[in-house]
């Protein structure tokens, strides 16, 4: 049950933002860049620490 609440509360907010960006820009690359940033940025510090870049 917790995973359903998480999906509704957290994940749907991001999808709404992606939808708004798409509706305003009609630019798939902008949506892709935002999606990549949300996947990469939270983990970037650990990546740098692990790989020493």
C-alpha distance matrix in Angstrom:
0.0 3.8 5.4 5.3 6.6 8.8 10.1 11.0 12.5 14.2 15.0 16.1 18.6 20.3 20.6 22.1 24.5 25.5 26.1 28.3 30.3 30.8 31.9 34.3 35.8 35.3 35.5 33.1 34.4 33.3 29.7 30.0 31.5 28.7 26.1 28.1 28.5 24.9 24.4 27.7 28.4 25.6 26.8 30.5 31.6 30.3 31.9 35.2 35.1 34.4 37.0 39.5 40.0
3.8 0.0 3.8 5.4 5.2 6.1 8.6 10.0 10.5 11.7 13.1 14.7 16.6 18.2 19.2 20.8 22.7 23.9 25.0 26.9 28.6 29.5 30.8 33.0 34.3 34.2 34.1 31.8 32.8 31.4 28.0 28.2 29.3 26.5 23.9 25.8 25.9 22.1 21.8 24.9 25.3 22.4 23.6 27.3 28.2 27.0 28.9 32.0 31.8 31.4 34.1 36.4 37.0
5.4 3.8 0.0 3.8 5.4 4.9 6.1 8.6 9.8 10.2 10.6 12.6 15.0 16.0 16.6 18.7 20.7 21.3 22.5 24.8 26.3 26.9 28.5 30.7 31.8 31.4 31.2 28.7 29.7 28.6 25.1 25.1 26.4 23.8 21.0 22.8 23.3 19.6 19.0 22.2 23.1 20.5 21.5 25.2 26.5 25.3 26.7 30.0 30.1 29.5 31.9 34.4 34.8
5.3 5.4 3.8 0.0 3.8 5.4 5.1 6.2 8.5 10.0 10.1 11.0 13.8 15.3 15.3 17.0 19.5 20.2 20.8 23.2 25.1 25.5 26.7 29.1 30.5 30.0 30.2 27.9 29.3 28.2 24.6 25.0 26.6 23.9 21.3 23.6 24.2 20.6 20.4 23.9 24.8 22.5 23.9 27.4 29.0 28.1 29.3 32.6 33.0 32.5 34.7 37.2 37.3
6.6 5.2 5.4 3.8 0.0 3.8 5.5 5.2 6.0 8.2 9.7 10.3 12.3 14.5 15.2 16.2 18.5 19.9 20.6 22.4 24.5 25.4 26.4 28.5 30.2 30.1 30.4 28.4 29.7 28.1 24.7 25.4 26.7 23.6 21.4 23.9 23.9 20.2 20.6 23.9 24.2 21.7 23.6 27.0 28.4 27.8 29.4 32.4 32.7 32.6 35.0 37.1 37.2
8.8 6.1 4.9 5.4 3.8 0.0 3.8 5.5 5.2 5.6 7.1 9.1 10.7 12.1 13.4 15.0 16.7 17.9 19.3 21.0 22.6 23.8 25.2 27.1 28.4 28.4 28.3 26.2 27.1 25.5 22.2 22.7 23.6 20.6 18.3 20.5 20.4 16.7 17.0 20.2 20.5 17.9 19.8 23.2 24.6 24.0 25.6 28.6 28.9 28.9 31.2 33.3 33.4
10.1 8.6 6.1 5.1 5.5 3.8 0.0 3.8 5.7 5.7 5.0 6.6 9.3 10.3 10.7 12.7 14.8 15.5 16.5 18.7 20.3 21.0 22.5 24.7 25.9 25.6 25.6 23.4 24.6 23.3 19.7 20.2 21.7 18.9 16.4 18.9 19.3 15.7 15.9 19.5 20.3 18.3 20.1 23.4 25.3 24.8 25.8 28.9 29.7 29.5 31.4 33.7 33.5
11.0 10.0 8.6 6.2 5.2 5.5 3.8 0.0 3.8 5.9 6.1 5.4 8.0 10.3 10.3 11.2 13.8 15.1 15.5 17.4 19.6 20.4 21.2 23.5 25.2 25.1 25.5 23.8 25.3 23.7 20.2 21.4 22.8 19.8 17.7 20.7 20.9 17.4 18.3 21.9 22.3 20.5 22.7 25.8 27.7 27.6 28.7 31.6 32.5 32.6 34.5 36.6 36.1
12.5 10.5 9.8 8.5 6.0 5.2 5.7 3.8 0.0 3.8 6.2 6.2 6.8 9.6 10.9 11.3 13.2 15.2 16.1 17.2 19.3 20.8 21.6 23.3 25.1 25.6 25.9 24.4 25.6 23.5 20.3 21.6 22.5 19.1 17.5 20.4 19.9 16.3 17.7 20.9 20.7 18.7 21.3 24.3 25.8 26.0 27.5 30.1 30.9 31.4 33.4 35.2 34.8
14.2 11.7 10.2 10.0 8.2 5.6 5.7 5.9 3.8 0.0 3.8 5.7 5.6 7.0 9.2 10.5 11.5 13.2 14.9 16.1 17.5 19.2 20.6 22.1 23.4 23.9 23.7 22.0 22.8 20.8 17.6 18.6 19.2 15.9 14.2 16.8 16.3 12.6 13.9 17.1 17.0 15.1 17.7 20.6 22.2 22.5 23.8 26.5 27.4 27.8 29.8 31.5 31.1
15.0 13.1 10.6 10.1 9.7 7.1 5.0 6.1 6.2 3.8 0.0 3.8 5.4 5.4 6.5 8.8 10.2 10.9 12.5 14.5 15.7 16.8 18.5 20.4 21.4 21.4 21.1 19.1 20.1 18.5 15.1 15.9 17.0 14.0 11.9 14.7 14.9 11.4 12.4 16.0 16.5 15.2 17.5 20.3 22.5 22.6 23.4 26.2 27.5 27.6 29.2 31.2 30.5
16.1 14.7 12.6 11.0 10.3 9.1 6.6 5.4 6.2 5.7 3.8 0.0 3.8 5.4 5.0 6.1 8.6 9.7 10.3 12.3 14.2 15.1 16.2 18.3 19.8 19.8 20.2 18.6 20.2 18.4 14.9 16.5 18.0 14.9 13.2 16.6 16.9 13.7 15.2 18.8 19.2 18.3 20.8 23.3 25.6 26.0 26.7 29.4 30.9 31.1 32.5 34.5 33.5
18.6 16.6 15.0 13.8 12.3 10.7 9.3 8.0 6.8 5.6 5.4 3.8 0.0 3.8 5.5 5.2 6.4 8.8 9.9 10.7 12.5 14.3 15.3 16.7 18.4 19.1 19.4 18.3 19.5 17.1 14.1 16.1 16.8 13.4 12.6 15.9 15.4 12.4 14.7 17.9 17.7 16.9 19.9 22.1 24.2 25.1 26.0 28.3 29.8 30.5 31.9 33.5 32.4
20.3 18.2 16.0 15.3 14.5 12.1 10.3 10.3 9.6 7.0 5.4 5.4 3.8 0.0 3.8 5.4 5.1 6.2 8.6 9.9 10.7 12.3 14.2 15.5 16.5 17.0 16.7 15.3 16.1 13.9 10.8 12.5 13.2 9.8 8.8 12.2 11.9 9.1 11.4 14.6 14.7 14.5 17.3 19.3 21.7 22.7 23.2 25.5 27.3 27.9 29.0 30.6 29.3
20.6 19.2 16.6 15.3 15.2 13.4 10.7 10.3 10.9 9.2 6.5 5.0 5.5 3.8 0.0 3.8 5.3 5.0 6.1 8.6 9.8 10.4 12.1 14.2 15.3 15.1 15.2 13.6 15.3 13.6 10.1 11.9 13.7 10.9 9.5 13.2 13.9 11.5 13.3 16.7 17.4 17.5 19.9 21.9 24.6 25.4 25.5 28.0 30.0 30.3 31.1 33.0 31.6
22.1 20.8 18.7 17.0 16.2 15.0 12.7 11.2 11.3 10.5 8.8 6.1 5.2 5.4 3.8 0.0 3.8 5.4 5.0 6.2 8.7 9.7 10.3 12.3 14.2 14.5 15.4 14.7 16.6 14.3 11.3 14.0 15.4 12.4 12.1 15.8 16.0 13.8 16.2 19.4 19.5 19.7 22.5 24.3 26.8 28.0 28.2 30.4 32.5 33.1 34.0 35.6 34.0
24.5 22.7 20.7 19.5 18.5 16.7 14.8 13.8 13.2 11.5 10.2 8.6 6.4 5.1 5.3 3.8 0.0 3.8 5.3 5.1 6.2 8.6 9.8 10.7 12.1 13.2 13.5 13.2 14.4 11.6 9.1 12.1 12.7 9.5 10.1 13.7 13.3 11.6 14.5 17.2 17.0 17.6 20.6 21.9 24.5 26.0 26.2 28.0 30.3 31.2 31.8 33.2 31.4
25.5 23.9 21.3 20.2 19.9 17.9 15.5 15.1 15.2 13.2 10.9 9.7 8.8 6.2 5.0 5.4 3.8 0.0 3.8 5.5 5.2 6.1 8.6 10.0 10.5 10.8 10.7 9.7 11.2 9.0 5.9 8.8 10.3 7.8 7.9 11.6 12.1 11.0 13.4 16.1 16.6 17.7 20.3 21.4 24.4 25.7 25.4 27.4 29.9 30.4 30.8 32.3 30.4
26.1 25.0 22.5 20.8 20.6 19.3 16.5 15.5 16.1 14.9 12.5 10.3 9.9 8.6 6.1 5.0 5.3 3.8 0.0 3.8 5.5 5.0 6.0 8.6 10.0 9.7 10.9 10.4 12.9 11.1 8.3 11.5 13.4 11.4 11.4 15.1 15.9 14.8 17.0 19.8 20.4 21.4 23.9 25.2 28.1 29.4 29.1 31.1 33.6 34.1 34.5 36.1 34.1
28.3 26.9 24.8 23.2 22.4 21.0 18.7 17.4 17.2 16.1 14.5 12.3 10.7 9.9 8.6 6.2 5.1 5.5 3.8 0.0 3.8 5.4 5.0 6.1 8.5 9.6 11.1 11.8 13.8 11.2 9.4 13.1 14.1 11.8 13.0 16.5 16.5 15.7 18.5 20.9 20.9 22.1 25.0 25.9 28.6 30.3 30.2 31.8 34.4 35.2 35.6 36.8 34.7
30.3 28.6 26.3 25.1 24.5 22.6 20.3 19.6 19.3 17.5 15.7 14.2 12.5 10.7 9.8 8.7 6.2 5.2 5.5 3.8 0.0 3.8 5.5 5.3 5.9 7.6 8.0 9.0 10.4 7.5 6.5 10.3 11.0 9.2 11.0 14.1 14.1 14.1 16.9 18.9 18.9 20.7 23.3 23.8 26.7 28.6 28.1 29.5 32.3 33.2 33.2 34.4 32.0
30.8 29.5 26.9 25.5 25.4 23.8 21.0 20.4 20.8 19.2 16.8 15.1 14.3 12.3 10.4 9.7 8.6 6.1 5.0 5.4 3.8 0.0 3.8 5.5 5.3 4.8 6.1 6.7 9.4 7.8 6.4 9.9 11.7 10.8 11.8 14.9 15.8 15.9 18.1 20.3 21.0 22.8 25.1 25.6 28.8 30.4 29.5 31.2 34.1 34.7 34.5 35.9 33.5
31.9 30.8 28.5 26.7 26.4 25.2 22.5 21.2 21.6 20.6 18.5 16.2 15.3 14.2 12.1 10.3 9.8 8.6 6.0 5.0 5.5 3.8 0.0 3.8 5.8 5.7 8.6 10.1 12.9 11.2 10.2 13.7 15.3 14.2 15.3 18.5 19.2 19.0 21.5 23.7 24.2 25.8 28.3 28.9 31.9 33.7 33.0 34.7 37.5 38.2 38.1 39.4 37.0
34.3 33.0 30.7 29.1 28.5 27.1 24.7 23.5 23.3 22.1 20.4 18.3 16.7 15.5 14.2 12.3 10.7 10.0 8.6 6.1 5.3 5.5 3.8 0.0 3.8 6.1 8.4 11.0 12.9 10.6 10.7 14.4 15.1 14.0 16.0 18.9 19.0 19.3 22.1 23.9 23.9 25.8 28.5 28.7 31.5 33.6 33.0 34.2 37.1 38.1 37.9 38.9 36.4
35.8 34.3 31.8 30.5 30.2 28.4 25.9 25.2 25.1 23.4 21.4 19.8 18.4 16.5 15.3 14.2 12.1 10.5 10.0 8.5 5.9 5.3 5.8 3.8 0.0 3.8 5.0 8.3 9.8 7.9 9.0 12.3 12.9 12.7 14.9 17.2 17.6 18.6 21.1 22.5 22.8 25.1 27.5 27.3 30.3 32.4 31.4 32.5 35.7 36.6 36.0 37.0 34.2
35.3 34.2 31.4 30.0 30.1 28.4 25.6 25.1 25.6 23.9 21.4 19.8 19.1 17.0 15.1 14.5 13.2 10.8 9.7 9.6 7.6 4.8 5.7 6.1 3.8 0.0 3.8 6.4 9.1 8.6 9.0 11.7 13.3 13.7 15.0 17.4 18.6 19.4 21.4 23.1 23.9 26.2 28.2 28.3 31.6 33.3 32.1 33.5 36.7 37.2 36.5 37.9 35.1
35.5 34.1 31.2 30.2 30.4 28.3 25.6 25.5 25.9 23.7 21.1 20.2 19.4 16.7 15.2 15.4 13.5 10.7 10.9 11.1 8.0 6.1 8.6 8.4 5.0 3.8 0.0 3.8 5.4 5.5 6.8 8.9 10.2 11.3 12.8 14.6 15.8 17.3 19.0 20.3 21.3 23.9 25.6 25.4 28.7 30.5 29.0 30.3 33.6 34.1 33.2 34.5 31.7
33.1 31.8 28.7 27.9 28.4 26.2 23.4 23.8 24.4 22.0 19.1 18.6 18.3 15.3 13.6 14.7 13.2 9.7 10.4 11.8 9.0 6.7 10.1 11.0 8.3 6.4 3.8 0.0 3.8 5.4 5.1 6.1 8.6 10.0 10.5 12.1 14.2 15.4 16.5 18.1 19.6 22.1 23.5 23.5 27.0 28.4 26.8 28.4 31.7 31.8 31.0 32.6 30.0
34.4 32.8 29.7 29.3 29.7 27.1 24.6 25.3 25.6 22.8 20.1 20.2 19.5 16.1 15.3 16.6 14.4 11.2 12.9 13.8 10.4 9.4 12.9 12.9 9.8 9.1 5.4 3.8 0.0 3.8 5.4 4.9 6.0 8.6 9.6 10.2 12.0 14.1 15.1 15.9 17.4 20.3 21.4 20.9 24.5 26.1 24.2 25.5 28.9 29.2 28.1 29.5 26.7
33.3 31.4 28.6 28.2 28.1 25.5 23.3 23.7 23.5 20.8 18.5 18.4 17.1 13.9 13.6 14.3 11.6 9.0 11.1 11.2 7.5 7.8 11.2 10.6 7.9 8.6 5.5 5.4 3.8 0.0 3.8 5.4 5.1 6.3 8.6 9.8 10.6 12.4 14.3 15.2 15.9 18.7 20.5 20.0 23.3 25.3 23.9 25.0 28.3 29.0 28.3 29.4 26.6
29.7 28.0 25.1 24.6 24.7 22.2 19.7 20.2 20.3 17.6 15.1 14.9 14.1 10.8 10.1 11.3 9.1 5.9 8.3 9.4 6.5 6.4 10.2 10.7 9.0 9.0 6.8 5.1 5.4 3.8 0.0 3.8 5.5 5.2 6.1 8.6 9.9 10.7 12.4 14.2 15.3 17.5 19.3 19.6 23.0 24.5 23.3 25.0 28.0 28.5 28.1 29.6 27.2
30.0 28.2 25.1 25.0 25.4 22.7 20.2 21.4 21.6 18.6 15.9 16.5 16.1 12.5 11.9 14.0 12.1 8.8 11.5 13.1 10.3 9.9 13.7 14.4 12.3 11.7 8.9 6.1 4.9 5.4 3.8 0.0 3.8 5.5 5.0 6.1 8.5 9.9 10.6 12.0 13.8 16.3 17.4 17.5 21.2 22.4 20.8 22.6 25.7 25.8 25.2 26.9 24.6
31.5 29.3 26.4 26.6 26.7 23.6 21.7 22.8 22.5 19.2 17.0 18.0 16.8 13.2 13.7 15.4 12.7 10.3 13.4 14.1 11.0 11.7 15.3 15.1 12.9 13.3 10.2 8.6 6.0 5.1 5.5 3.8 0.0 3.8 5.4 5.1 6.1 8.6 9.9 10.3 11.4 14.4 15.7 15.2 18.7 20.4 18.9 20.2 23.4 24.0 23.3 24.6 22.0
28.7 26.5 23.8 23.9 23.6 20.6 18.9 19.8 19.1 15.9 14.0 14.9 13.4 9.8 10.9 12.4 9.5 7.8 11.4 11.8 9.2 10.8 14.2 14.0 12.7 13.7 11.3 10.0 8.6 6.3 5.2 5.5 3.8 0.0 3.8 5.4 5.1 6.2 8.7 9.9 10.3 12.6 14.8 14.8 18.0 19.8 19.0 20.5 23.4 24.2 24.0 25.3 23.0
26.1 23.9 21.0 21.3 21.4 18.3 16.4 17.7 17.5 14.2 11.9 13.2 12.6 8.8 9.5 12.1 10.1 7.9 11.4 13.0 11.0 11.8 15.3 16.0 14.9 15.0 12.8 10.5 9.6 8.6 6.1 5.0 5.4 3.8 0.0 3.8 5.4 5.2 6.4 8.7 10.2 11.9 13.5 14.4 17.8 18.9 18.0 20.1 22.8 23.0 23.1 24.9 23.0
28.1 25.8 22.8 23.6 23.9 20.5 18.9 20.7 20.4 16.8 14.7 16.6 15.9 12.2 13.2 15.8 13.7 11.6 15.1 16.5 14.1 14.9 18.5 18.9 17.2 17.4 14.6 12.1 10.2 9.8 8.6 6.1 5.1 5.4 3.8 0.0 3.8 5.5 5.1 5.9 8.2 10.6 11.4 11.6 15.3 16.3 14.9 16.9 19.8 20.0 19.7 21.5 19.4
28.5 25.9 23.3 24.2 23.9 20.4 19.3 20.9 19.9 16.3 14.9 16.9 15.4 11.9 13.9 16.0 13.3 12.1 15.9 16.5 14.1 15.8 19.2 19.0 17.6 18.6 15.8 14.2 12.0 10.6 9.9 8.5 6.1 5.1 5.4 3.8 0.0 3.8 5.3 5.1 5.5 8.3 10.0 9.8 13.1 14.9 14.0 15.5 18.3 19.1 19.1 20.4 18.3
24.9 22.1 19.6 20.6 20.2 16.7 15.7 17.4 16.3 12.6 11.4 13.7 12.4 9.1 11.5 13.8 11.6 11.0 14.8 15.7 14.1 15.9 19.0 19.3 18.6 19.4 17.3 15.4 14.1 12.4 10.7 9.9 8.6 6.2 5.2 5.5 3.8 0.0 3.8 5.7 5.9 6.9 9.3 10.5 13.4 14.7 14.6 16.6 18.9 19.6 20.3 21.7 20.2
24.4 21.8 19.0 20.4 20.6 17.0 15.9 18.3 17.7 13.9 12.4 15.2 14.7 11.4 13.3 16.2 14.5 13.4 17.0 18.5 16.9 18.1 21.5 22.1 21.1 21.4 19.0 16.5 15.1 14.3 12.4 10.6 9.9 8.7 6.4 5.1 5.3 3.8 0.0 3.8 6.1 6.8 7.5 9.2 12.5 12.9 12.3 15.0 17.2 17.2 17.9 19.9 18.6
27.7 24.9 22.2 23.9 23.9 20.2 19.5 21.9 20.9 17.1 16.0 18.8 17.9 14.6 16.7 19.4 17.2 16.1 19.8 20.9 18.9 20.3 23.7 23.9 22.5 23.1 20.3 18.1 15.9 15.2 14.2 12.0 10.3 9.9 8.7 5.9 5.1 5.7 3.8 0.0 3.8 5.8 5.6 5.9 9.5 10.4 9.3 11.5 14.1 14.4 14.7 16.4 15.0
28.4 25.3 23.1 24.8 24.2 20.5 20.3 22.3 20.7 17.0 16.5 19.2 17.7 14.7 17.4 19.5 17.0 16.6 20.4 20.9 18.9 21.0 24.2 23.9 22.8 23.9 21.3 19.6 17.4 15.9 15.3 13.8 11.4 10.3 10.2 8.2 5.5 5.9 6.1 3.8 0.0 3.8 5.4 5.0 7.8 9.8 9.8 11.1 13.4 14.7 15.3 16.3 14.8
25.6 22.4 20.5 22.5 21.7 17.9 18.3 20.5 18.7 15.1 15.2 18.3 16.9 14.5 17.5 19.7 17.6 17.7 21.4 22.1 20.7 22.8 25.8 25.8 25.1 26.2 23.9 22.1 20.3 18.7 17.5 16.3 14.4 12.6 11.9 10.6 8.3 6.9 6.8 5.8 3.8 0.0 3.8 5.8 7.4 8.5 9.8 11.6 13.0 14.2 15.7 16.8 16.2
26.8 23.6 21.5 23.9 23.6 19.8 20.1 22.7 21.3 17.7 17.5 20.8 19.9 17.3 19.9 22.5 20.6 20.3 23.9 25.0 23.3 25.1 28.3 28.5 27.5 28.2 25.6 23.5 21.4 20.5 19.3 17.4 15.7 14.8 13.5 11.4 10.0 9.3 7.5 5.6 5.4 3.8 0.0 3.8 5.7 5.5 6.3 8.9 10.1 10.7 12.3 13.9 13.6
30.5 27.3 25.2 27.4 27.0 23.2 23.4 25.8 24.3 20.6 20.3 23.3 22.1 19.3 21.9 24.3 21.9 21.4 25.2 25.9 23.8 25.6 28.9 28.7 27.3 28.3 25.4 23.5 20.9 20.0 19.6 17.5 15.2 14.8 14.4 11.6 9.8 10.5 9.2 5.9 5.0 5.8 3.8 0.0 3.8 5.5 4.9 6.2 8.6 9.8 10.5 11.4 10.5
31.6 28.2 26.5 29.0 28.4 24.6 25.3 27.7 25.8 22.2 22.5 25.6 24.2 21.7 24.6 26.8 24.5 24.4 28.1 28.6 26.7 28.8 31.9 31.5 30.3 31.6 28.7 27.0 24.5 23.3 23.0 21.2 18.7 18.0 17.8 15.3 13.1 13.4 12.5 9.5 7.8 7.4 5.7 3.8 0.0 3.8 5.4 5.2 6.1 8.6 10.1 10.1 10.0
30.3 27.0 25.3 28.1 27.8 24.0 24.8 27.6 26.0 22.5 22.6 26.0 25.1 22.7 25.4 28.0 26.0 25.7 29.4 30.3 28.6 30.4 33.7 33.6 32.4 33.3 30.5 28.4 26.1 25.3 24.5 22.4 20.4 19.8 18.9 16.3 14.9 14.7 12.9 10.4 9.8 8.5 5.5 5.5 3.8 0.0 3.8 5.4 5.0 6.0 8.5 9.6 10.6
31.9 28.9 26.7 29.3 29.4 25.6 25.8 28.7 27.5 23.8 23.4 26.7 26.0 23.2 25.5 28.2 26.2 25.4 29.1 30.2 28.1 29.5 33.0 33.0 31.4 32.1 29.0 26.8 24.2 23.9 23.3 20.8 18.9 19.0 18.0 14.9 14.0 14.6 12.3 9.3 9.8 9.8 6.3 4.9 5.4 3.8 0.0 3.8 5.4 5.2 6.0 8.0 8.2
35.2 32.0 30.0 32.6 32.4 28.6 28.9 31.6 30.1 26.5 26.2 29.4 28.3 25.5 28.0 30.4 28.0 27.4 31.1 31.8 29.5 31.2 34.7 34.2 32.5 33.5 30.3 28.4 25.5 25.0 25.0 22.6 20.2 20.5 20.1 16.9 15.5 16.6 15.0 11.5 11.1 11.6 8.9 6.2 5.2 5.4 3.8 0.0 3.8 5.5 5.3 5.2 5.2
35.1 31.8 30.1 33.0 32.7 28.9 29.7 32.5 30.9 27.4 27.5 30.9 29.8 27.3 30.0 32.5 30.3 29.9 33.6 34.4 32.3 34.1 37.5 37.1 35.7 36.7 33.6 31.7 28.9 28.3 28.0 25.7 23.4 23.4 22.8 19.8 18.3 18.9 17.2 14.1 13.4 13.0 10.1 8.6 6.1 5.0 5.4 3.8 0.0 3.8 5.7 5.3 7.4
34.4 31.4 29.5 32.5 32.6 28.9 29.5 32.6 31.4 27.8 27.6 31.1 30.5 27.9 30.3 33.1 31.2 30.4 34.1 35.2 33.2 34.7 38.2 38.1 36.6 37.2 34.1 31.8 29.2 29.0 28.5 25.8 24.0 24.2 23.0 20.0 19.1 19.6 17.2 14.4 14.7 14.2 10.7 9.8 8.6 6.0 5.2 5.5 3.8 0.0 3.8 5.7 8.3
37.0 34.1 31.9 34.7 35.0 31.2 31.4 34.5 33.4 29.8 29.2 32.5 31.9 29.0 31.1 34.0 31.8 30.8 34.5 35.6 33.2 34.5 38.1 37.9 36.0 36.5 33.2 31.0 28.1 28.3 28.1 25.2 23.3 24.0 23.1 19.7 19.1 20.3 17.9 14.7 15.3 15.7 12.3 10.5 10.1 8.5 6.0 5.3 5.7 3.8 0.0 3.8 5.7
39.5 36.4 34.4 37.2 37.1 33.3 33.7 36.6 35.2 31.5 31.2 34.5 33.5 30.6 33.0 35.6 33.2 32.3 36.1 36.8 34.4 35.9 39.4 38.9 37.0 37.9 34.5 32.6 29.5 29.4 29.6 26.9 24.6 25.3 24.9 21.5 20.4 21.7 19.9 16.4 16.3 16.8 13.9 11.4 10.1 9.6 8.0 5.2 5.3 5.7 3.8 0.0 3.8
40.0 37.0 34.8 37.3 37.2 33.4 33.5 36.1 34.8 31.1 30.5 33.5 32.4 29.3 31.6 34.0 31.4 30.4 34.1 34.7 32.0 33.5 37.0 36.4 34.2 35.1 31.7 30.0 26.7 26.6 27.2 24.6 22.0 23.0 23.0 19.4 18.3 20.2 18.6 15.0 14.8 16.2 13.6 10.5 10.0 10.6 8.2 5.2 7.4 8.3 5.7 3.8 0.0
